[in-house]
Protein backbone atom coordinates (compact mmCIF):
# COMPACT_ATOMS: atom_id res chain seq x y z
CA UNK A 1 0.00 0.00 0.00
CA UNK A 2 1.40 3.40 -0.95
CA UNK A 3 2.01 6.19 1.56
CA UNK A 4 -0.72 8.19 -0.18
CA UNK A 5 -3.19 5.35 0.33
CA UNK A 6 -2.20 4.95 3.97
CA UNK A 7 -2.65 8.66 4.69
CA UNK A 8 -6.12 8.54 3.11
CA UNK A 9 -7.32 6.18 5.85
CA UNK A 10 -5.24 7.24 8.86
CA UNK A 11 -7.37 8.33 11.81
CA UNK A 12 -10.63 7.71 9.95
CA UNK A 13 -13.32 5.18 10.83
CA UNK A 14 -13.92 2.20 8.57
CA UNK A 15 -16.82 -0.24 8.96
CA UNK A 16 -16.21 -3.71 7.51
CA UNK A 17 -18.82 -6.47 7.34
CA UNK A 18 -17.75 -10.07 6.88
CA UNK A 19 -14.49 -9.17 8.64
CA UNK A 20 -14.00 -12.64 10.14
CA UNK A 21 -12.17 -14.09 7.15
CA UNK A 22 -11.05 -13.61 3.56
CA UNK A 23 -11.16 -10.18 1.95
CA UNK A 24 -12.79 -8.62 5.00
CA UNK A 25 -9.99 -9.76 7.30
CA UNK A 26 -7.34 -8.64 4.83
CA UNK A 27 -8.95 -5.19 4.60
CA UNK A 28 -9.07 -4.93 8.38
CA UNK A 29 -5.42 -5.92 8.91
CA UNK A 30 -4.13 -3.54 6.25
CA UNK A 31 -6.25 -0.64 7.49
CA UNK A 32 -5.13 -1.27 11.09
CA UNK A 33 -1.49 -1.01 10.01
CA UNK A 34 -2.16 2.43 8.64
CA UNK A 35 -3.98 3.89 11.58
CA UNK A 36 -7.64 3.53 10.65
CA UNK A 37 -10.22 3.12 13.39
CA UNK A 38 -12.12 -0.11 12.75
CA UNK A 39 -15.66 -1.32 13.40
CA UNK A 40 -15.52 -4.98 12.39
CA UNK A 41 -18.49 -7.32 12.17
CA UNK A 42 -19.22 -10.93 11.28
CA UNK A 43 -21.60 -13.74 12.22
CA UNK A 44 -18.60 -15.90 13.18
CA UNK A 45 -17.42 -14.81 16.60
CA UNK A 46 -14.36 -17.08 16.35
CA UNK A 47 -13.36 -15.64 12.99
CA UNK A 48 -13.93 -12.10 14.24
CA UNK A 49 -11.79 -12.76 17.32
CA UNK A 50 -8.92 -13.92 15.12
CA UNK A 51 -9.18 -10.82 12.94
CA UNK A 52 -9.12 -8.59 16.04
CA UNK A 53 -6.03 -10.48 17.24
CA UNK A 54 -4.31 -9.75 13.92
CA UNK A 55 -5.26 -6.07 14.28
CA UNK A 56 -3.65 -5.76 17.71
CA UNK A 57 -2.02 -2.39 18.16
CA UNK A 58 -4.76 -0.65 16.20
CA UNK A 59 -8.05 0.79 17.37
CA UNK A 60 -10.60 -1.90 16.51
CA UNK A 61 -13.86 -3.16 17.95
CA UNK A 62 -15.76 -6.30 17.03
CA UNK A 63 -19.51 -6.73 16.71
CA UNK A 64 -21.56 -9.82 15.93
CA UNK A 65 -23.90 -8.75 13.12
CA UNK A 66 -26.04 -10.78 10.72
CA UNK A 67 -26.24 -8.43 7.74
CA UNK A 68 -29.35 -10.15 6.42
CA UNK A 69 -31.26 -8.80 9.44
CA UNK A 70 -32.23 -5.17 9.00
CA UNK A 71 -32.64 -4.49 12.70
CA UNK A 72 -29.14 -5.78 13.49
CA UNK A 73 -27.46 -3.63 10.84
CA UNK A 74 -29.30 -0.45 11.84
CA UNK A 75 -28.50 -1.15 15.49
CA UNK A 76 -24.88 -1.63 14.44
CA UNK A 77 -24.88 1.82 12.81
CA UNK A 78 -26.07 3.27 16.13
CA UNK A 79 -23.28 1.38 17.93
CA UNK A 80 -20.66 2.73 15.54
CA UNK A 81 -21.94 6.26 16.04
CA UNK A 82 -21.79 5.73 19.82
CA UNK A 83 -18.32 4.14 19.83
CA UNK A 84 -16.60 6.12 17.06
CA UNK A 85 -18.74 9.21 16.54
CA UNK A 86 -19.55 8.26 12.94
CA UNK A 87 -18.13 6.42 9.94
CA UNK A 88 -16.07 7.54 6.95
CA UNK A 89 -15.90 4.25 5.03
CA UNK A 90 -18.33 1.36 4.86
CA UNK A 91 -17.08 -1.83 3.22
CA UNK A 92 -20.19 -3.96 2.56
CA UNK A 93 -18.22 -7.15 2.14
CA UNK A 94 -20.12 -10.01 3.81
CA UNK A 95 -21.07 -12.72 1.31
CA UNK A 96 -22.05 -16.35 0.85
CA UNK A 97 -22.73 -18.52 -2.18
CA UNK A 98 -25.23 -21.15 -3.26
CA UNK A 99 -24.41 -23.69 -5.96
CA UNK A 100 -27.66 -24.51 -7.74
CA UNK A 101 -29.44 -23.78 -10.98
CA UNK A 102 -32.47 -21.53 -10.88
CA UNK A 103 -34.70 -24.52 -11.60
CA UNK A 104 -33.25 -26.54 -8.72
CA UNK A 105 -33.07 -23.70 -6.17
CA UNK A 106 -35.79 -23.56 -3.55
CA UNK A 107 -37.32 -20.21 -2.66
CA UNK A 108 -35.83 -20.55 0.82
CA UNK A 109 -32.35 -21.00 -0.66
CA UNK A 110 -32.77 -17.96 -2.89
CA UNK A 111 -34.02 -15.93 0.09
CA UNK A 112 -30.90 -16.97 2.05
CA UNK A 113 -28.57 -16.01 -0.80
CA UNK A 114 -30.18 -12.64 -1.41
CA UNK A 115 -30.54 -11.97 2.30
CA UNK A 116 -26.80 -11.87 2.86
CA UNK A 117 -25.37 -10.75 -0.48
CA UNK A 118 -27.95 -8.21 -1.64
CA UNK A 119 -30.09 -7.21 1.32
CA UNK A 120 -26.96 -7.12 3.45
CA UNK A 121 -25.48 -4.49 1.13
CA UNK A 122 -28.75 -2.57 1.00
CA UNK A 123 -28.99 -2.61 4.79
CA UNK A 124 -25.39 -1.46 5.19
CA UNK A 125 -25.81 1.32 2.66
CA UNK A 126 -29.08 2.59 4.12
CA UNK A 127 -27.90 2.36 7.73
CA UNK A 128 -24.66 4.32 7.28
CA UNK A 129 -25.44 6.66 4.38
CA UNK A 130 -27.40 9.22 6.47
CA UNK A 131 -24.47 9.95 8.79
CA UNK A 132 -22.14 10.28 5.79
CA UNK A 133 -24.50 12.67 4.04
CA UNK A 134 -24.87 14.70 7.22
CA UNK A 135 -21.11 15.10 7.58
CA UNK A 136 -20.71 15.55 3.77
CA UNK A 137 -17.87 13.07 3.86
CA UNK A 138 -17.83 9.32 3.29
CA UNK A 139 -17.33 6.41 0.95
CA UNK A 140 -19.59 3.40 0.43
CA UNK A 141 -17.63 0.42 -0.93
CA UNK A 142 -19.83 -2.45 -2.10
CA UNK A 143 -18.28 -5.81 -2.91
CA UNK A 144 -19.87 -7.29 -6.02
CA UNK A 145 -18.02 -9.94 -8.08
CA UNK A 146 -17.02 -10.81 -11.61
CA UNK A 147 -20.27 -12.76 -11.36
CA UNK A 148 -21.89 -9.33 -11.18
CA UNK A 149 -20.71 -8.98 -14.78
CA UNK A 150 -21.31 -12.47 -16.19
CA UNK A 151 -24.13 -14.97 -15.76
CA UNK A 152 -22.68 -18.36 -14.78
CA UNK A 153 -24.22 -21.85 -14.75
CA UNK A 154 -25.49 -22.92 -11.32
CA UNK A 155 -24.74 -19.49 -9.88
CA UNK A 156 -28.10 -17.89 -10.66
CA UNK A 157 -29.03 -16.72 -7.15
CA UNK A 158 -25.45 -15.52 -6.59
CA UNK A 159 -25.52 -13.72 -9.96
CA UNK A 160 -28.79 -12.02 -9.03
CA UNK A 161 -27.28 -10.77 -5.78
CA UNK A 162 -24.05 -9.51 -7.31
CA UNK A 163 -25.69 -7.86 -10.34
CA UNK A 164 -27.99 -6.19 -7.82
CA UNK A 165 -25.04 -4.86 -5.82
CA UNK A 166 -23.59 -3.46 -9.03
CA UNK A 167 -26.87 -1.76 -9.97
CA UNK A 168 -27.29 -0.27 -6.50
CA UNK A 169 -23.79 1.17 -6.49
CA UNK A 170 -23.93 2.55 -10.01
CA UNK A 171 -27.15 4.38 -9.10
CA UNK A 172 -25.29 5.92 -6.16
CA UNK A 173 -22.64 7.30 -8.53
CA UNK A 174 -25.25 9.66 -9.93
CA UNK A 175 -27.31 10.24 -6.82
CA UNK A 176 -24.34 11.18 -4.63
CA UNK A 177 -22.86 13.79 -6.95
CA UNK A 178 -22.11 16.98 -5.04
CA UNK A 179 -22.77 15.43 -1.61
CA UNK A 180 -19.18 14.78 -0.54
CA UNK A 181 -19.96 11.05 -0.40
CA UNK A 182 -18.59 8.57 -2.94
CA UNK A 183 -19.51 5.01 -3.94
CA UNK A 184 -17.38 2.22 -5.38
CA UNK A 185 -18.32 -1.19 -6.70
CA UNK A 186 -15.68 -3.92 -6.47
CA UNK A 187 -15.61 -6.92 -8.83
CA UNK A 188 -13.14 -9.49 -7.46
CA UNK A 189 -12.20 -12.46 -9.63
CA UNK A 190 -10.84 -15.75 -8.26
CA UNK A 191 -9.79 -14.85 -4.70
CA UNK A 192 -8.43 -17.62 -2.47
CA UNK A 193 -10.94 -17.27 0.38
CA UNK A 194 -13.06 -19.86 2.16
CA UNK A 195 -16.11 -19.14 0.01
CA UNK A 196 -15.45 -22.16 -2.22
CA UNK A 197 -15.28 -24.47 0.80
CA UNK A 198 -18.24 -22.95 2.64
CA UNK A 199 -20.53 -22.75 -0.42
CA UNK A 200 -23.97 -24.21 0.16
CA UNK A 201 -24.93 -26.93 -2.30
CA UNK A 202 -28.59 -26.69 -3.28
CA UNK A 203 -30.74 -29.39 -1.73
CA UNK A 204 -31.97 -30.43 -5.20
CA UNK A 205 -28.68 -29.92 -7.03
CA UNK A 206 -27.84 -32.49 -9.68
CA UNK A 207 -24.54 -34.03 -10.70
CA UNK A 208 -23.67 -31.16 -13.06
CA UNK A 209 -23.90 -28.67 -10.21
CA UNK A 210 -21.87 -30.88 -7.88
CA UNK A 211 -19.19 -31.26 -10.54
CA UNK A 212 -18.94 -27.49 -10.96
CA UNK A 213 -17.81 -26.65 -7.41
CA UNK A 214 -14.33 -28.24 -7.53
CA UNK A 215 -13.80 -26.83 -11.04
CA UNK A 216 -14.55 -23.32 -9.82
CA UNK A 217 -12.43 -23.80 -6.71
CA UNK A 218 -9.38 -24.23 -8.97
CA UNK A 219 -9.89 -20.66 -10.18
CA UNK A 220 -9.59 -19.20 -6.66
CA UNK A 221 -5.94 -18.18 -6.87
CA UNK A 222 -5.37 -14.52 -5.92
CA UNK A 223 -4.47 -14.02 -2.22
CA UNK A 224 -7.06 -11.93 -0.36
CA UNK A 225 -4.27 -9.62 0.82
CA UNK A 226 -3.54 -8.68 -2.81
CA UNK A 227 -7.23 -8.08 -3.45
CA UNK A 228 -7.56 -5.90 -0.34
CA UNK A 229 -4.55 -3.84 -1.37
CA UNK A 230 -6.09 -3.20 -4.80
CA UNK A 231 -9.38 -2.20 -3.18
CA UNK A 232 -7.80 0.27 -0.76
CA UNK A 233 -5.58 1.79 -3.44
CA UNK A 234 -8.60 2.18 -5.72
CA UNK A 235 -10.73 3.74 -2.99
CA UNK A 236 -7.96 6.18 -2.11
CA UNK A 237 -7.79 7.22 -5.77
CA UNK A 238 -11.56 7.66 -5.92
CA UNK A 239 -12.16 4.90 -8.45
CA UNK A 240 -15.82 4.10 -9.02
CA UNK A 241 -15.19 0.53 -10.21
CA UNK A 242 -12.41 -1.79 -9.11
CA UNK A 243 -11.80 -5.01 -11.07
CA UNK A 244 -9.16 -7.20 -9.47
CA UNK A 245 -8.11 -10.81 -9.01
CA UNK A 246 -7.59 -13.92 -11.11
CA UNK A 247 -9.28 -13.65 -14.54
CA UNK A 248 -11.31 -10.60 -13.46
CA UNK A 249 -10.09 -8.32 -16.22
CA UNK A 250 -10.46 -11.11 -18.78
CA UNK A 251 -14.11 -11.69 -17.83
CA UNK A 252 -14.73 -7.94 -17.84
CA UNK A 253 -13.31 -7.68 -21.36
CA UNK A 254 -15.14 -10.74 -22.71
CA UNK A 255 -18.53 -9.58 -21.45
CA UNK A 256 -18.00 -6.16 -23.00
CA UNK A 257 -16.90 -7.53 -26.39
CA UNK A 258 -19.34 -10.45 -26.57
CA UNK A 259 -22.33 -9.40 -24.46
CA UNK A 260 -24.64 -12.23 -25.65
CA UNK A 261 -22.14 -15.01 -26.37
CA UNK A 262 -19.45 -14.74 -23.68
CA UNK A 263 -20.70 -17.79 -21.78
CA UNK A 264 -19.26 -20.33 -24.23
CA UNK A 265 -15.76 -18.90 -23.75
CA UNK A 266 -16.08 -18.79 -19.96
CA UNK A 267 -17.41 -22.36 -19.91
CA UNK A 268 -14.42 -23.64 -21.89
CA UNK A 269 -12.07 -21.83 -19.56
CA UNK A 270 -13.69 -23.31 -16.43
CA UNK A 271 -13.87 -26.85 -17.80
CA UNK A 272 -10.41 -27.12 -19.37
N, C-alpha and C positions, 0 to 999 in steps of 0.2 A: 504494500500500500504506500502510495507517495505521501510526502510530507503535506502536500496540499490537501489530499484526501483526509489525512488524519486531522488536520486543523479544522476541517469542515464539520467534524463530529465532536471535537473536544469540548467537554463541559455541557453538551446538549443531551437531551433525554430521548432515548430510542426505545420504542415498544416493539417487542418481537414475539409473535405467536409461533407455536411449534418449535420452541427454543430448546427442547429436550434432546435433540439429535440433529444430524444431517446439516442442511444449509442453515437452519436456525441457530444451531450451536456454533457453527463456524462464524456466522455474522456476529453473534454475541462475543465470542472470544476476541475477534479482531477489533470490534468496537471498544471492548474493555481495555485493550492494550493502548488505545489512543484516547482514553480519557472520557469516553461517553458515559452517561448515566443510564443504567439499563433496567427496564421493567420487562422481565422475561416470564413467559407463560407456556404451559403445556398441560396435557391431561396426564402425562406420565410424571409422577412425582420423583421417581428414581432417576429418570433421564434429566429432569430439571435440576435435581441436586448435583448431578455430575457436571452439568454445564456451569452452575454457580461455582463449583469447586475450581473449574478451569478458568473462571473469571476472577479468582481471588486477587485482591489488590486493587480491584476496581470497585466502583459503586454500583452494585447490582442487587435487585430484589427479585424473588421468585413468587409466582402466583399460579395456583392450579386453576386453569380456565378451559372449559369446553367451548370452543368457538362456535359450535353449532347451536348453542343455547344463547338466545338474544339477551336474556336477563343477566347471564354471567359476564358477557362481554361489556355490557353497559355498566354493570357494577365494577368491572375491572377498570374502565375509564375513570370512574369516580375514585377508585383506589389510587390510580396513577396521579390524578390531580391532587389528591391528599398527600401522597408520599413524595412527589416530585414537583408539584406546582403546575404541571402541564406536560405536554409532549411535543417534540419537534419532528420526530420521525416515527412512522408506524409501518413496520414490516409485517404485512399480512401474509404469513408464510405457512401456517399449519395446513397440512394436506394428507390425504389418504387416497388409495386407489382400489377400484373394483375391476376384476377381470371377468368380463361377461359381455356377450352381445346384447343389443337392445332387446331382441326377441326373448332371450333367456333371463334377462334381469327382472327381478321382482320389483314391484313398486317400493317395497320397504328398502331394498338395496339401493335403488336410485335415490330415495329420500336420504339415506345415510351418506351416500357419496356427495350429493349436492349440499347437504347440511354442513359438512366440514369445508369442502373446497370452494363452494360458491357463497352460501349463506354466511359462512365464517368470514369471508372477505367483505361481504356487504355489512355484516355486523360491525367488524373492525373499522371500516370506513365511516359508517354512520356514527359510531360511538365517539371517535376521536376527531372527526372533521370539525365539529362546532368549536372546540377549543383552539384548533389551528386557525380557523377563520377569524375568531375573536382576537387572536394575537397577531394576525396577518403574517404568519410565519409557520411553515410546516411542509412536510413532504410525506405523501402516502405512497408506499411502495408495495405493489400487489404482485405476488408470485403466481404467474400463469405457468406456461409450459410450452415446449414445441408442439405439444398436443393441443395447444390453444391456437395453433396455426394449421394443423393437419388432422383430418379425421382418420382414425386408426381402427382396424378390426379388433373387436372385443374390448374396446376402450370407450364405447359410446357414452356412458354416464360420466366418465372422467373427461372426455372431450367436451361434453356439454358444460361441465363446471369450468373448465379452463378457457373455453371460448367466451363464457360469460364473464369471467374475470377480465379478459382482454377488453370486451365491450364496455364494461363498467369503467375501466381505467381510461379508455380512449374518450369516453364521454367527459370524464373529469378534465382531460386536457383543455377542452373548450370552456367548460363551465367554471374552471378555476382561474381563467385568465384575469389578471389584474388584482387578484386577491392576496398575493404573497404566498399562496400555498401551491405546491407542485404535485404532480402525480406521475408515477413511473410504472410501467408494466414490464415484468421480467419473464423471459421465455428460456428457462434452462433446458439443455439437451440431456444427454445421458450422464447424470451425476451419481457417483457411487455413494448413495445413501441406503438406508434400510428399507426404502419404500418397495423395492422389488421383493424383499423377504417378508414384509408385513402386508403385502397386497391381499385383499380378500377375494377369494375365488367364488364366483357366483354359485349359489346353491344348485342351479340347474345348468351349469356350464357343461359343455360337451368336450370331447377329446381335443378338438381344434383349439378351444380356448386354453385348455390345460397345457397344450404343447407350446402355446405362445409365450407363457410366462418365463421359462428358462431362456428362450431365444431373446426376449427383450432384456433380461437380466444381463446378458453378455454385452449389451450396449451401454451399460452403466459404468463408465470409465473415469470421467473427470472427478478429481477429488473435490469434496464440498468446500474446502478451504479456497481452492482456485475460483470456484463459482462465487463464493462470498466476496472475494477480493474484487472480482469483476463487477459485482453489484454495487459495492461501496464506491468504487472508482466512478462508475457510471452515474450514481446518485449525486456524488460530489460535483460532477461536471454538468448536472442538470439534464441528463439524457431522459427522454420520454420512454424509450424502448431499449431494453437491454437483452441481447440474444447471446447466450454463452453456453459453453459445454459441448460435449462430444456430439458431433453431427448437427448441432443446432443451426449453424449458418447454412449448411447444406440443405436442410429441410426448409428453412426460410426461403432460400433461393428457388428450390424446386416448386414450392407452392405458389410463388409469384410467377414463375415462368410457365408452369403447367397447372393452372388452377383447377381444371376438371379431370386431369389424368395423372396427377402426381402419385396416386396411391400404388400404381403398378411398380414404379421405381422404388418406393419406400418398402413395399412388400419384398421385392427381390433383395434389397439390402438387408432386411431383417432375417430373411430365411437362408441367406447364403452361408 
